Amino acid sequence: MSNKESIVDIPTVNKIARLSRLNIPEASKQNLTNDLNNILGFVAQLDEVNTSDVKPLASVTGHKLPLRSDKVTDGNIEDLVLKNAPESSSGFFVVPKVIE
Amino acid sequence: MSDLLKFDLLSASIALKNKEFSSLELTNAYFEAIEQTSALGAYLEIVKDRSMDMAKASDKNIKNGTARPLEGLPIGVKDMFCTKDVKTTASSKILENFCPTYESTVTQNLWDDGAVMLGKLSCDEFAMGSSNETAAKGNVVNPWLKNSKMSPGGSSGGSASAVAARSALAATGTDTGGSIRQPAAFCGITGFKPTYGRCSRWGIVAFSSSLDQAGPLTRTVSDAALMLNSMASYDKKDSTSANLEMPDLMNYLDKGIRGKKIGIPKEYTQDGISEDIVLFYEKSINWLKDSGAEIVPVSLPHTKYALPVYYIIAPAEASSNLARYDGVRYGKRNEAASLDEMYEITRGNGFGEEVKRRIMIGTYVLSSGYYDAYYLKAQKVRRLIKEDFDNVFEEVDYILTPSTPTTSFELGKKQDPLTMYLNDIFTVPASLAGLPGISLPVGLDKSGLPIGIQLIANSFDEPGLISTARVLERSAEFNFIADGAAK
């Protein structure tokens, strides 16, 4: 884990918050930085484990992902799809303007 | 108050079929119990009208001789399960008004088998926590030592508190790293996390998809068998669902364990585990030995790496799963001038501190330049942890461990996230390997708090796990009731 010498600082927190689309108030940034460093310091003990010949394990199901035929199985439920939307209009979700 | 509260799920089911009382009477008794124990804060939502309708329909079925396996039995649902037309918030502010237009497979299975829904139970926000303190609407209280305000554990804290307080006959839970077993241990009840894939994840609010699994929280092992019988099913809507018939667990209650081998992993007796738990762990070993099992010392050498692996994989998957809360399609929105600002403010305000912490960790370990060092590394060590179990199950049938290193703690006492994470040290390894685990109460510590012991089985051996847990349950004779339970 050669990349780990980089310890999280406030600019890193800003970058990660931006990637996560999370607004973090200035006042909480130092605490968050400390928490992240503690957690990343804790998980760094994995460095001790030799994994050079080990394949990553992503799924424990033991079966292959099943496929289904590419058929429409439901639809015509526009009302239900929009029912929980904070804002909708004419059958669409409404978001703040993204093009000038 | 009500004698009806003395019946557990199985005995109530028999009494209903013998017409000793009606489902309506039983359901009413539970609504009185909910009122009486409301200070515990276990329920987020009750659905009394719906419950009464369901109870009346059940009484009709019982009368007509068409009773289904859970006919007329009132249960609570963790707020992680989507329930059609009933608010489902995952204890988060961002979903405070979310009302699903569909029903999760697990809850649909329960209603199809005749169960009566009482309401939705609080949990840690998005099931991220081990004390129920991250819930947006405040913590839940453990009914044990009620004046001391102890934690019910988490994340299924509302479920565990309600079952222990007798304000639900049984409840559903979800377990990602211990969220059924740890609160069950803290509240003196039985919590059963089945094999990954046994219960469909469809309609369950996703936290960490390679780990999340539903299961029951009940008063007894038999109740857990009865309830899991209904919850488990193969579901085409969940690609990780196991297409494997589960035998009727009720046929395995009294099979015994003669000749079975029980593994005692040396890595689970470490410093920091409470003396009383060690004492009851040793007692449990002897009980199983006296019941005809062979005790075999075993080793799971990568155990100490389970928590670090978990705190990379679970936040990574969470950061991805929780990207869907964008204030556009559902959930709460905070308005802003631009789309990106709207996302950031909505998510910044809508998520609580622990959830934000985990999204940040998850985003960091998946970000460019760190993916191999953290995420891939964790997935590799996850394989080693699973191989440890595979090797041990060549030698033994079941593994016995404590459920938690300590009994419940006072609410508000554990402030540091890392200290909180250590609660799940004994439950996380089986989660990473996808194995079934059950926690059951075996005694009380010096201060009068319940102690839980965990049994772990190989994948899909729920039947044998039930047989073994029943033997332990009978030996332990845990007949204590929480002082904060409804009377």
Interface residues (C-beta under 8 A of the other chain):
Chain A: M1 S2 N3 K4 V8 T12 V13 I16 A17 L19 S20 R21 L22 N23 I24 P25 S28 L32 D35 L36 N38 I39 L40 F42 V43 A44 Q45 L46 V49 T51 V54 K55 P56 L57 A58 S59 V60 T61 G62 H63 L65 P66 R68 I77 L80 V81 K83 N84 A85 P86 E87 F93 V95 P96 V98
Chain B: N97 F98 C99 T101 Y196 G197 S210 K236 S239 T240 A242 N243 H302 K304 Y305 L307 P308 V309 Y311 I312 S319 A323 D326 G327 V328 R329 Y330 G331 K332 R333 E335 A336 A337 S338 L339 D340 E341 M342 Y343 E344 I345 R347 G348 N349 F351 E353 K356 R357 I359 M360 I361 T363 Y364 S367 G369 Y370 A373 Y374 L376 K377 A378 Q379 K380 V381 R382 R383 L384 K386 D416 P417 L418 Y421 L432 A433 G434 S459
